[in-house]
Amino acid sequence: METAIIYKTKYGSTRTYAQWLADDLQAALFEAETISARQLEAYDQVIIGGSIFASGVRGIQWLKKNYPQLHDKRIAVFAVGASPSCESTIAAIRGRSLEAELAQLPFFYLRGRFDEQHMTWPDRKLCGFLKKQLEKKPDEELVGWERSLVEAYSQSGGKPVTLDWVSKGQLAPLLAWAREPVPVT
């Protein structure tokens, strides 16, 4: 099965996962901005990945635009974000990103990086607002990722916070999906 990996990243975690997928599956790798659906005619399977930004998955607009030409292919979507992987997080991201005919697509969530030093100024500013909101929240009301972030901020001594969860092992479910035999119809 010929596979194409298409990705859209902001800070690089999605690119890292996409490259690992391409290497493991011996697949072609494309940035979403550089490929059209017509160029994917030779591929049987397409995996689209994007970083989470403003609660949505980057690259989903590319998929929505090109889905009419791709609907007969085997398609999966993966999202990369800083939140821990849990059912509620995955359901929320999936619900906001995969609507209508895209709702049936397999969806995978991979944890990425939180690296303030390499963020744009607006993103650092948003994180500053988040930090202030979390500091106001009582400890017992903090959920896991919030507690981890507050702890990282308190240990940073005022320096930019860097947390990195990117690991090849997170790809196992997506790789299993990509390698499963497809019934001949």
Secondary structure, DSSP 8 states (H G I E B T S, - for coil): --EEEEEE-SSSHHHHHHHHHHHHHT-EEEEGGG--GGGGTT-SEEEEEEEEETTEETTHHHHHHHHHHHTTSEEEEEEEESS---HHHHHHHHHHH--GGGGGS-EEEEE-EEEGGGS-HHHHHHHHHHHHHHHHS-GGG--HHHHHHHHHHHHTTTS--EEE---GGGGHHHHHHHHS-----
